[in-house]
Amino acid sequence: GIWAPIQHTWQVMADVAAGEADAAPHMEFADPPDPPLEGIDYDLPEFEMGLWEPLAFQYGIIGLLRCRQVMMPIEKPTEMVHLKFVHGLSPVFDDQADLEPPEFAEAQPRSGGDRKGRGKGKEKTQKGGRYVPDMGRTEVIPNWQKGQWWRNVAEDMLDVIVREQFSLASPQIWKAPHGHYVQQAGPCEVFVSGQATGLQRMPVYPRGWATVDATAVGGPKYLEKVGLPRWKIVFSSGSNKGDIVVRKGVSLESDEVAVLLCGTCVEQSGPQQVLDDGIIRMPIVFGEGLARGPSSLAQQPGCRTGWVTCDATAQGGPKFFESCPEEVEPPPVQPRAQPQAVPPEDELRSALAASGGPSHVDRGAGSSSWDKNRTWKVVNLGVGPSGRQLPMVKRPEPFTPGGSKAPPEDMILRWLHDGDLVEQIGHSKKMRGYMVMPVRVISAAAGDVADPALGEDADKEEGWVTRRSLDKSRDQGDISWFEEVRGADDGDFRQRRRSRRHNQDAQGLD
């Protein structure tokens, strides 16, 4: 059988290592004289790749390579632990089939039978796979489908890490959060030997490899097949014009093509793309009659495809979509009546103020979905004659204390000093290397807390401030002008503010 040459080879190697035998006692290669003499024709035996004569101890390279493949993984002998090995994949010599020894033809029959007289590629199947050092050997899982969608179902809300290569040590490209989908780009491979036996890896679009199932090695099951990658809009802008802007391309600057309402279900049409700032963009297809045309001139009637922002939490924004693989398309949500319509938001964008009146402040469309209570204190401005001031303005524009760009007078609401307290009333957004956020002033440095009984007068102290710098290359570096207050001193005040907002909302519904 095939094990006879393997056992013989190991025995010879052991004898050579022990110094009890020559390296190749059975080989009859003539050593030429040194220096060689001119005019002498040395008759050396030809090297035959397909030779396989165990009784004569003569083995060709094809058979030896197949022996080695059966023996993988091979542990290093004690005498060779200090040496480094180079692992190379053994080639498949389809054109050397006639040279294959009978022993191997019986042990490893060719699937599909004799290929003579058949068309190219017909009846030809291969196990494929690879050998990964320190992990084991893999085989291709049959009956795979290119373009199949998989959903992240890992326990404990784990992300699916997509790496550049098959190896788990290769660089990470991106992550698929829990509930998100990935699209299969090639055959899935499973380890059939070694310490990673049972682990499944799969190539995904647009590039990279992801782990499908790690339960065999004590990990979770990451991905499961789904029919359609469906998403439901869960973000509400508070506008009667819509909630999600669909754009023509992946860029946030591309033309608008449609506007969708909260509660609408859409289908993902391709792989997600993660922008440089961490925002996740997604191509979608939506049903007939589910969208409205945009208010801009970029309206494209009949367009049912485009790009949307799926998740903006990397920049302090909300999640705009949630996966709903089993849910049925709900009817479109009816328009909501609002006293003052504001443009819809999908990527942390707030429109400029519709008028320049002193009482009008653009809080941004995302403020209506803000359900957190966060209080911030102004810091790093300094006190005394050398102290600086931080402007609170009507629109989401970055203005820094002591910066070269000063806000216009008609845009300033007030100046903030160290120790002033503000309440965040909406999602922060990134603008030109700074993080700005909508706030309401609740306390001055001297401690004169705004009286909730002021009613509408208190709401005039709402505006936008620059929270921190994001560009370390600037003169001031990565500096913050606010720090979050997490103590209990302002708990009563927060409760009063929440109660007042609840009463105002109830009055608005009446």
MOURHU-V526396 format. One record per residue. N is the residue number from 1. PHI is phi in whole degrees, -180 to 180 (NA if undefined). Layout:
# MOURHU-V526396
N:PHI
N:PHI
This chain:
# MOURHU-V526396
1:NA
2:-77
3:-81
4:-61
5:-66
6:-66
7:-63
8:-65
9:-63
10:-63
11:-65
12:-63
13:-62
14:-66
15:-66
16:-65
17:-63
18:-84
19:76
20:-99
21:-152
22:-76
23:-64
24:-146
25:-69
26:-92
27:-83
28:-110
29:-91
30:-79
31:-84
32:-69
33:-65
34:-123
35:-77
36:-66
37:-97
38:-71
39:87
40:-102
41:-99
42:-80
43:-93
44:-96
45:-65
46:-75
47:-89
48:-105
49:-64
50:-96
51:-65
52:-153
53:-130
54:-60
55:-66
56:-97
57:56
58:-123
59:-130
60:-80
61:-66
62:-64
63:-65
64:-66
65:-65
66:-70
67:-61
68:-64
69:-64
70:-68
71:-83
72:-68
73:-79
74:-104
75:-76
76:-71
77:-63
78:-57
79:-71
80:-119
81:-62
82:-80
83:-95
84:-97
85:-102
86:-109
87:-94
88:-123
89:-73
90:-75
91:-74
92:-105
93:-95
94:-63
95:-79
96:-106
97:-62
98:-69
99:-89
100:-70
101:-64
102:-60
103:-60
104:-76
105:-63
106:-81
107:-73
108:-130
109:-66
110:-76
111:-72
112:96
113:73
114:-68
115:-90
116:-66
117:83
118:-99
119:-71
120:-65
121:84
122:-73
123:60
124:-111
125:-129
126:-135
127:-68
128:67
129:87
130:-158
131:-111
132:-111
133:-54
134:67
135:-125
136:135
137:-108
138:-114
139:-134
140:-78
141:-79
142:-73
143:60
144:-93
145:-129
146:-67
147:90
148:-63
149:-93
150:-130
151:-115
152:-73
153:-120
154:-63
155:-70
156:61
157:57
158:-73
159:-83
160:-95
161:-87
162:-102
163:-107
164:-68
165:-124
166:-64
167:-65
168:-71
169:-93
170:-74
171:-63
172:-80
173:-97
174:-161
175:-124
176:-103
177:-62
178:-61
179:91
180:-82
181:-115
182:-130
183:-114
184:-69
185:-111
186:-170
187:-68
188:-79
189:-120
190:-123
191:-74
192:-113
193:-154
194:85
195:-72
196:-101
197:-55
198:98
199:-70
200:-115
201:-126
202:-146
203:-78
204:-130
205:-84
206:-76
207:-166
208:112
209:-127
210:-130
211:-85
212:-85
213:-148
214:-122
215:-64
216:-69
217:-115
218:89
219:-102
220:-91
221:-88
222:-90
223:-127
224:-138
225:-69
226:-134
227:-78
228:-126
229:-80
230:-106
231:-135
232:-116
233:-75
234:-116
235:-96
236:-118
237:-86
238:80
239:-107
240:-84
241:-97
242:137
243:-127
244:-126
245:-90
246:-97
247:-110
248:-70
249:-128
250:-70
251:-69
252:-72
253:-99
254:-72
255:-67
256:-78
257:-121
258:-167
259:-132
260:-113
261:-102
262:-60
263:97
264:-74
265:-102
266:-129
267:-115
268:-71
269:-109
270:-172
271:-65
272:-71
273:-129
274:-100
275:-73
276:-61
277:-91
278:92
279:-71
280:-97
281:-105
282:-145
283:-82
284:-136
285:-128
286:-125
287:-73
288:-66
289:83
290:-93
291:-119
292:-115
293:-75
294:-71
295:-76
296:-81
297:-74
298:-83
299:-60
300:-125
301:-59
302:83
303:-75
304:-123
305:-133
306:166
307:-119
308:-134
309:-87
310:-86
311:-150
312:-122
313:-65
314:-64
315:-113
316:82
317:-96
318:-93
319:-91
320:-90
321:-132
322:-130
323:-70
324:-144
325:-64
326:-110
327:-83
328:-95
329:-59
330:-82
331:-68
332:-59
333:-73
334:-69
335:-58
336:-99
337:-77
338:-131
339:-63
340:-145
341:-80
342:-124
343:-61
344:-69
345:-127
346:-138
347:-137
348:60
349:-112
350:-117
351:-72
352:-70
353:-61
354:-71
355:-145
356:-95
357:-61
358:-66
359:-96
360:-95
361:-129
362:-84
363:-88
364:90
365:-67
366:-74
367:-67
368:-68
369:-97
370:-78
371:-121
372:-106
373:-121
374:-127
375:-114
376:-126
377:-115
378:-73
379:-140
380:64
381:-101
382:87
383:-124
384:83
385:-61
386:-88
387:-69
388:-107
389:-126
390:-112
391:-79
392:-107
393:-119
394:-81
395:-121
396:-74
397:-129
398:-81
399:-131
400:-99
401:-67
402:73
403:-75
404:-72
405:-103
406:-100
407:-73
408:-62
409:-62
410:-75
411:-101
412:-82
413:-94
414:-170
415:-110
416:-102
417:-127
418:-55
419:97
420:-64
421:-110
422:-132
423:-110
424:-74
425:-119
426:-169
427:-76
428:-72
429:-146
430:-95
431:-141
432:50
433:85
434:-130
435:-108
436:-113
437:-147
438:-83
439:-138
440:-129
441:-72
442:-120
443:-161
444:-93
445:-61
446:-77
447:98
448:-79
449:-69
450:-63
451:-82
452:-61
453:-71
454:-67
455:63
456:-65
457:-63
458:-67
459:-70
460:-69
461:-90
462:-110
463:-173
464:-115
465:-132
466:-91
467:-79
468:-162
469:-95
470:-106
471:-104
472:-72
473:-82
474:-72
475:-62
476:-82
477:73
478:-85
479:-115
480:-119
481:-108
482:-141
483:-130
484:-76
485:-96
486:-113
487:-78
488:-99
489:-65
490:-98
491:-64
492:-63
493:-66
494:-60
495:-63
496:-64
497:-65
498:-64
499:-64
500:-66
501:-65
502:-64
503:-65
504:-65
505:-65
506:-64
507:-65
508:-65
509:-70
510:-66
